[in-house]
Amino acid sequence: VWRMLASKQRDALLSQIRAEFFAQMKLMNNLAEKYRLRFDHLDSHQHIHVIPDIWRLLQTEAVRRNLPLRVPRERWGHFKRWTRRCWKWLPGGLLKQTILNVYLRKVPQEIGYFGILETGRMDKSALAAIFQSVGQSRFFDTYEINIHPSALTEKFEHEAVCCSDADKQFHASSWREKEFQTLNCEYVLRLAQQYGFVLDGFSQ
């Protein structure tokens, strides 16, 4: 995307992005009204909204709707523990966070964020490290922890809409089931309470 935005196709691409964004917002409004739902913040798949041209579009809408806009800038305090356990996938998360930090270097952050360095592998030990890190040095009142939980079923795998082989592999990953179990784990809930966390959504 960023390559196209830096090319002669920039204006045409931005027009398409704007049209798609407002189409999705219209759909969400209809679903919220039909099912009495409430969407309470804005973000994007793979955080592409941090690209400056796209950021300005979403930021304008976030301000108009009084919604938080995700700032995926993750602190490094609990990072070292992973160099011993997950070196095979760590470089990808490290590179991704570095790129996001470059895009977001001038963007103020009011809500803390975790979910890049452990993306797709948020188990009990990862949440424990996050809770402990924040409990020892809290920089924000609110933190977002990005998790991809799913109770995998044969029907789900058959019906899942995937845009690439990597996406298909992610949808079928056993880690999604592990993350689902993690969020329903009494140990995690007790740990959150121990470090003074109140688990909730943005709307609360």
JOTAUR-V956651 format. One record per helix or strand of 3 or more residues. SS is the DSSP state (~ for helix, > for strand). FROM is the first residue (numbers start at 0). TO is the last residue. Records with the same first field share a line. If there is no record, write none. Layout:
SS=FROM-TO ; FROM-TO
This chain:
~=1-4 ; 9-34 ; 44-49 ; 51-64 ; 79-83 ; 86-102 ; 123-135 ; 153-158 ; 164-170 ; 173-182 ; 185-193
>=111-113 ; 142-144
